[in-house]
Amino acid sequence: MIELARLGYVTQPRMSQIMALNQLAPDIQEALLNLPATKGKPEIHEKRLRPIAALLTWKEQRAAWKHICDEVGFQNAVVEGSVDQV
């Protein structure tokens, strides 16, 4: 992790925050990659995703993700997945 942080010119704690996004359900990761480009400060950002990535099941993550999408009006960003982790 330290080497990745060095290569990315970020601190190790910041790299840990970014790597935690790997814990998101695959369909949420895909939805994030397909969000439309925005001008200015984005409404969905890494800090807002941290609590979702900390949830243990993909079902809980999807519910939290849907809540954020509803708040910011990204109806097309909600992708329903059929696989859940234990």
CYANA upper distance limits for C-alpha pairs under 8 A (distance plus 0.5 A):
  1 MET  CA      5 ALA  CA      6.69
  1 MET  CA     12 GLN  CA      7.15
  1 MET  CA     15 MET  CA      7.55
  1 MET  CA     16 SER  CA      7.89
  2 ILE  CA      6 ARG  CA      6.72
  2 ILE  CA     12 GLN  CA      6.05
  3 GLU  CA      7 LEU  CA      6.66
  4 LEU  CA      8 GLY  CA      6.50
  4 LEU  CA     15 MET  CA      7.84
  5 ALA  CA      9 TYR  CA      6.42
  5 ALA  CA     10 VAL  CA      5.54
  5 ALA  CA     11 THR  CA      6.08
  5 ALA  CA     12 GLN  CA      5.76
  5 ALA  CA     14 ARG  CA      8.25
  5 ALA  CA     15 MET  CA      6.06
  6 ARG  CA     10 VAL  CA      6.82
  6 ARG  CA     11 THR  CA      7.74
  6 ARG  CA     12 GLN  CA      8.37
 10 VAL  CA     14 ARG  CA      6.79
 10 VAL  CA     15 MET  CA      7.10
 11 THR  CA     15 MET  CA      6.80
 12 GLN  CA     16 SER  CA      6.72
 13 PRO  CA     17 GLN  CA      6.89
 14 ARG  CA     18 ILE  CA      6.84
 15 MET  CA     19 MET  CA      6.52
 16 SER  CA     20 ALA  CA      6.63
 17 GLN  CA     21 LEU  CA      7.74
 17 GLN  CA     50 ARG  CA      8.05
 18 ILE  CA     22 ASN  CA      8.49
 18 ILE  CA     46 GLU  CA      7.96
 20 ALA  CA     24 LEU  CA      8.40
 20 ALA  CA     50 ARG  CA      8.07
 20 ALA  CA     53 ALA  CA      7.01
 20 ALA  CA     54 ALA  CA      8.49
 21 LEU  CA     49 LEU  CA      8.11
 21 LEU  CA     50 ARG  CA      7.83
 21 LEU  CA     53 ALA  CA      6.38
 22 ASN  CA     29 GLN  CA      8.48
 22 ASN  CA     53 ALA  CA      8.37
 23 GLN  CA     53 ALA  CA      6.03
 23 GLN  CA     54 ALA  CA      8.13
 24 LEU  CA     28 ILE  CA      6.86
 24 LEU  CA     29 GLN  CA      6.83
 24 LEU  CA     52 ILE  CA      7.80
 24 LEU  CA     53 ALA  CA      5.61
 24 LEU  CA     58 TRP  CA      7.73
 24 LEU  CA     61 GLN  CA      7.63
 25 ALA  CA     29 GLN  CA      6.95
 25 ALA  CA     58 TRP  CA      5.83
 25 ALA  CA     61 GLN  CA      7.51
 25 ALA  CA     62 ARG  CA      8.00
 26 PRO  CA     30 GLU  CA      6.71
 27 ASP  CA     31 ALA  CA      6.59
 27 ASP  CA     79 VAL  CA      6.38
 27 ASP  CA     80 GLU  CA      7.61
 27 ASP  CA     81 GLY  CA      6.62
 28 ILE  CA     32 LEU  CA      6.65
 28 ILE  CA     62 ARG  CA      7.70
 28 ILE  CA     65 TRP  CA      7.87
 28 ILE  CA     78 VAL  CA      8.07
 28 ILE  CA     79 VAL  CA      7.33
 29 GLN  CA     33 LEU  CA      6.87
 30 GLU  CA     34 ASN  CA      6.83
 31 ALA  CA     35 LEU  CA      6.74
 31 ALA  CA     77 ALA  CA      5.76
 31 ALA  CA     78 VAL  CA      7.29
 31 ALA  CA     79 VAL  CA      7.14
 32 LEU  CA     77 ALA  CA      7.89
 34 ASN  CA     77 ALA  CA      8.02
 35 LEU  CA     77 ALA  CA      7.08
 38 THR  CA     42 PRO  CA      6.63
 43 GLU  CA     72 VAL  CA      7.26
 44 ILE  CA     48 ARG  CA      6.88
 44 ILE  CA     49 LEU  CA      8.03
 44 ILE  CA     68 ILE  CA      8.42
 44 ILE  CA     72 VAL  CA      8.49
 45 HIS  CA     49 LEU  CA      7.03
 46 GLU  CA     50 ARG  CA      6.89
 48 ARG  CA     52 ILE  CA      8.44
 49 LEU  CA     53 ALA  CA      6.79
 50 ARG  CA     54 ALA  CA      6.84
 51 PRO  CA     55 LEU  CA      7.23
 52 ILE  CA     61 GLN  CA      5.84
 52 ILE  CA     64 ALA  CA      6.80
 52 ILE  CA     65 TRP  CA      7.55
 53 ALA  CA     61 GLN  CA      7.49
 55 LEU  CA     60 GLU  CA      6.89
 55 LEU  CA     61 GLN  CA      6.46
 56 LEU  CA     60 GLU  CA      7.77
 56 LEU  CA     61 GLN  CA      8.23
 56 LEU  CA     86 VAL  CA      8.44
 57 THR  CA     61 GLN  CA      6.83
 57 THR  CA     84 ASP  CA      7.16
 57 THR  CA     85 GLN  CA      6.14
 57 THR  CA     86 VAL  CA      6.89
 58 TRP  CA     62 ARG  CA      6.46
 58 TRP  CA     83 VAL  CA      8.37
 58 TRP  CA     84 ASP  CA      5.85
 58 TRP  CA     85 GLN  CA      6.57
 59 LYS  CA     63 ALA  CA      6.87
 59 LYS  CA     84 ASP  CA      6.72
 60 GLU  CA     64 ALA  CA      6.79
 61 GLN  CA     65 TRP  CA      6.48
 62 ARG  CA     66 LYS  CA      6.50
 62 ARG  CA     80 GLU  CA      8.05
 63 ALA  CA     67 HIS  CA      6.81
 64 ALA  CA     68 ILE  CA      6.95
 65 TRP  CA     69 CYS  CA      6.69
 65 TRP  CA     78 VAL  CA      7.94
 66 LYS  CA     70 ASP  CA      6.54
 66 LYS  CA     78 VAL  CA      6.48
 67 HIS  CA     71 GLU  CA      6.74
 68 ILE  CA     72 VAL  CA      6.84
 69 CYS  CA     73 GLY  CA      6.21
 69 CYS  CA     74 PHE  CA      5.30
 69 CYS  CA     75 GLN  CA      6.70
 69 CYS  CA     77 ALA  CA      7.22
 69 CYS  CA     78 VAL  CA      7.41
 70 ASP  CA     74 PHE  CA      6.82
 70 ASP  CA     75 GLN  CA      6.96
 74 PHE  CA     78 VAL  CA      8.03
